[in-house]
Amino acid sequence: MKFAYALRLMTLIVTMFAAEQALARIYVSPFVSTSSTKKISPAKTGSGKETSSTAQRTTYGINAGVSFWKLFSLQLSVGRAQLDQTTKTQDAADDFSQIDLEEDLKMDTSDPDSEVRKVEITDKAGASVMIDPGFWIFIARAKVGVQALRRTVSLTQDDVTTNTTPPILYKPLAGGGFGIRLSPKMKAMAEYQFFFYNYPELKPFEREVSITYSISI
C-alpha cells in the first residue's frame, strides 16, 4: 500500500514537472539602454551655491531567461557601458560616491577651473523576477531584482592618466514596462527602471530607459 501510494505520488510529481516544462520557454533578447545620473552638491569654491552634473551612459548587452505560462519570468542579463566626461575639477565627482577622485585618482584641485577627463567602463550583470500580464497583443511588465557593477575608472589631467578599479557594487532594482507581441515567439519592450544606491532608503539615484527585442526558443 505504501509503495503504491509512493508510486502514485512520484507519478504526479513527474507529470506536474513535465507539464510545467511544457509551459516554460527559454528566451534571449539583445538590448540597448540609456541611463542618466544627476548629482547635486555644494560648490567647492566657497560661494555657497550648488553645482549639478549629469552623467549619461549607453549600455549594450543581452538578456536571457525562462518564462512560465507567458506570465512569470526569471531573467539574467549582462552588458557594458562607457562614460566619457570632461568637467572642471570643482565639479568632478564619482557619480556612485564609491571613490574619492583626489585620493584614489590623484586629482589636483588647486585650480578649480582646470579641466579633467573621466572615462569609465562598467560591466553589468543582473538577475530579476518579472511578471508580464498580457492583453491581446499588448504586454505590461513589473520587475524586481539586483544588479552587480564592476567599474574601471580613469582620470586624465594635464596629460597624466591614473586608473582605479573599485570593489564590485551591488544594488537592488525595480521597474516597469510596456510592449507589443509581434508573433507567438517575438516581442518588443520599452522599460523604465530605478536603481537604488541608498537602500533601504527608496530614493532612486539612477534611472534607466531601455528597449529590448525578445525571441523565445
C-alpha positions as CSV (number, residue, x, y, z in Angstrom):
1,M,0.0,0.0,0.0
2,K,2.8,2.4,0.9
3,F,4.7,1.5,-2.2
4,A,1.6,2.1,-4.4
5,Y,1.0,5.5,-2.7
6,A,4.6,6.5,-3.2
7,L,4.4,5.4,-6.8
8,R,1.3,7.5,-7.4
9,L,2.9,10.5,-5.7
10,M,6.0,10.2,-7.8
11,T,3.9,9.9,-11.0
12,L,2.0,13.0,-10.0
13,I,5.2,15.0,-9.4
14,V,6.7,13.8,-12.7
15,T,3.5,14.7,-14.5
16,M,3.4,18.2,-12.9
17,F,7.1,18.8,-13.7
18,A,6.6,17.7,-17.3
19,A,3.5,20.0,-17.6
20,E,5.5,22.9,-16.2
21,Q,8.3,22.3,-18.6
22,A,5.9,22.2,-21.5
23,L,4.7,25.6,-20.4
24,A,8.2,27.1,-19.9
25,R,10.0,28.9,-22.6
26,I,13.7,30.0,-22.9
27,Y,14.2,33.4,-24.4
28,V,17.1,35.6,-25.4
29,S,16.9,39.4,-26.1
30,P,19.6,41.9,-27.1
31,F,19.0,45.3,-25.6
32,V,20.2,48.9,-25.6
33,S,19.6,51.3,-22.8
34,T,20.3,54.9,-21.8
35,S,20.7,55.8,-18.2
36,S,21.0,59.3,-16.6
37,T,22.6,60.1,-13.2
38,K,22.2,63.6,-11.8
39,K,24.3,64.7,-8.8
40,I,23.8,68.0,-6.9
41,S,26.5,69.1,-4.5
42,P,27.8,72.4,-2.8
43,A,30.3,74.3,-5.0
44,K,33.9,73.8,-3.8
45,T,34.8,77.5,-4.3
46,G,33.0,78.6,-1.2
47,S,30.4,80.7,-3.0
48,G,27.6,79.0,-1.2
49,K,26.0,77.9,-4.5
50,E,25.2,74.4,-5.6
51,T,26.6,72.7,-8.7
52,S,24.9,69.9,-10.6
53,S,26.3,67.4,-13.0
54,T,24.6,64.8,-15.2
55,A,26.3,61.6,-16.4
56,Q,24.8,59.9,-19.5
57,R,25.5,56.2,-20.2
58,T,24.5,53.9,-23.1
59,T,24.6,50.2,-22.4
60,Y,24.6,47.4,-24.8
61,G,24.0,43.8,-23.8
62,I,21.9,40.7,-23.8
63,N,19.1,39.3,-21.6
64,A,18.3,35.6,-21.2
65,G,15.7,33.9,-19.1
66,V,13.0,31.4,-18.6
67,S,9.3,32.3,-18.8
68,F,6.4,30.2,-17.3
69,W,2.9,30.4,-18.6
70,K,3.8,33.6,-20.5
71,L,3.3,35.5,-17.3
72,F,6.2,34.8,-14.8
73,S,9.9,35.1,-15.8
74,L,13.3,34.7,-14.3
75,Q,15.9,36.8,-16.2
76,L,19.7,37.1,-16.3
77,S,21.4,40.0,-18.1
78,V,24.9,41.1,-19.0
79,G,26.1,44.3,-20.6
80,R,28.7,47.0,-20.8
81,A,28.5,50.8,-20.6
82,Q,31.1,53.5,-21.2
83,L,31.1,57.1,-20.0
84,D,33.5,59.8,-21.4
85,Q,33.1,63.0,-19.5
86,T,35.1,66.3,-19.3
87,T,34.4,68.6,-16.4
88,K,36.1,71.2,-14.2
89,T,37.8,69.9,-11.2
90,Q,35.4,71.7,-8.9
91,D,32.5,69.7,-10.5
92,A,34.3,66.4,-10.9
93,A,32.9,63.6,-8.7
94,D,32.2,59.9,-8.7
95,D,28.5,59.5,-9.6
96,F,28.3,56.4,-7.4
97,S,30.0,58.0,-4.4
98,Q,32.3,55.0,-4.3
99,I,35.7,56.5,-4.9
100,D,37.5,59.7,-3.9
101,L,38.9,61.4,-7.1
102,E,41.6,63.3,-5.1
103,E,42.7,60.3,-3.0
104,D,42.2,57.4,-5.5
105,L,42.9,59.1,-8.8
106,K,45.4,61.8,-7.6
107,M,43.2,64.7,-8.9
108,D,44.8,68.1,-8.3
109,T,42.1,70.6,-7.1
110,S,44.4,73.6,-6.6
111,D,42.8,75.2,-9.7
112,P,39.0,74.7,-9.5
113,D,38.5,75.8,-13.1
114,S,41.0,73.4,-14.7
115,E,39.5,70.6,-16.7
116,V,39.8,66.8,-16.2
117,R,38.6,64.0,-18.4
118,K,37.0,61.0,-16.8
119,V,36.5,57.7,-18.7
120,E,34.5,55.0,-17.0
121,I,33.8,51.4,-18.3
122,T,31.2,49.5,-16.4
123,D,30.4,45.8,-16.8
124,K,26.9,45.0,-15.6
125,A,25.3,41.7,-14.6
126,G,21.8,41.3,-13.1
127,A,19.1,38.9,-12.0
128,S,15.4,39.8,-12.0
129,V,12.0,38.3,-11.4
130,M,9.3,39.6,-13.7
131,I,5.6,39.5,-14.2
132,D,4.3,40.1,-17.7
133,P,0.5,40.2,-17.9
134,G,-0.8,40.5,-21.4
135,F,-3.9,41.6,-23.1
136,W,-4.4,40.9,-26.8
137,I,-1.0,41.8,-28.4
138,F,0.0,44.2,-25.6
139,I,2.2,43.3,-22.6
140,A,2.7,45.1,-19.3
141,R,5.7,44.4,-17.1
142,A,6.7,44.7,-13.4
143,K,10.1,43.6,-12.2
144,V,12.4,43.5,-9.1
145,G,16.0,42.3,-8.9
146,V,19.6,43.1,-8.2
147,Q,22.5,44.3,-10.3
148,A,26.2,44.0,-9.9
149,L,28.6,46.6,-11.3
150,R,32.3,46.2,-12.0
151,R,33.9,49.6,-12.8
152,T,37.2,50.7,-14.2
153,V,37.7,54.5,-13.9
154,S,40.5,56.6,-15.4
155,L,41.2,60.3,-14.9
156,T,43.3,62.4,-17.2
157,Q,44.6,65.8,-16.0
158,D,47.5,67.7,-17.6
159,D,48.2,64.7,-19.9
160,V,48.7,62.4,-16.9
161,T,46.3,59.4,-16.6
162,T,45.6,57.4,-13.5
163,N,43.3,54.4,-13.1
164,T,41.4,52.6,-10.3
165,T,39.1,49.6,-10.1
166,P,36.8,49.9,-7.0
167,P,35.1,46.9,-5.4
168,I,32.1,45.4,-7.2
169,L,28.9,47.3,-6.4
170,Y,25.6,45.6,-5.8
171,K,22.3,47.5,-6.0
172,P,18.6,46.5,-5.9
173,L,16.4,47.5,-8.9
174,A,12.7,47.8,-9.7
175,G,10.9,48.8,-12.8
176,G,8.0,48.5,-15.2
177,G,7.4,48.5,-18.9
178,F,5.1,48.1,-21.8
179,G,5.5,46.2,-25.0
180,I,3.9,44.5,-28.0
181,R,3.8,40.9,-29.1
182,L,5.0,40.7,-32.7
183,S,4.4,36.9,-33.0
184,P,3.9,34.0,-30.6
185,K,7.7,33.9,-30.1
186,M,8.8,37.5,-30.6
187,K,8.1,40.7,-28.6
188,A,9.5,44.2,-28.2
189,M,9.5,46.0,-24.8
190,A,10.2,49.5,-23.6
191,E,11.2,49.6,-19.9
192,Y,11.8,52.2,-17.2
193,Q,14.0,51.1,-14.3
194,F,15.1,52.5,-11.0
195,F,18.4,51.6,-9.3
196,F,18.5,52.1,-5.5
197,Y,22.0,53.1,-4.3
198,N,21.0,54.0,-0.8
199,Y,18.8,51.0,0.0
200,P,16.8,50.6,2.3
201,E,16.1,54.3,1.5
202,L,13.9,54.1,-1.5
203,K,15.4,57.1,-3.3
204,P,16.2,56.3,-7.0
205,F,19.7,57.5,-7.7
206,E,19.8,56.3,-11.3
207,R,17.0,56.0,-13.8
208,E,17.3,54.0,-17.0
209,V,15.2,53.6,-20.2
210,S,15.8,50.5,-22.2
211,I,14.5,48.9,-25.4
212,T,14.6,45.1,-25.8
213,Y,13.7,42.7,-28.5
214,S,13.0,39.1,-27.4
215,I,13.0,35.8,-29.3
216,S,11.6,32.7,-27.5
217,I,13.0,29.2,-28.1
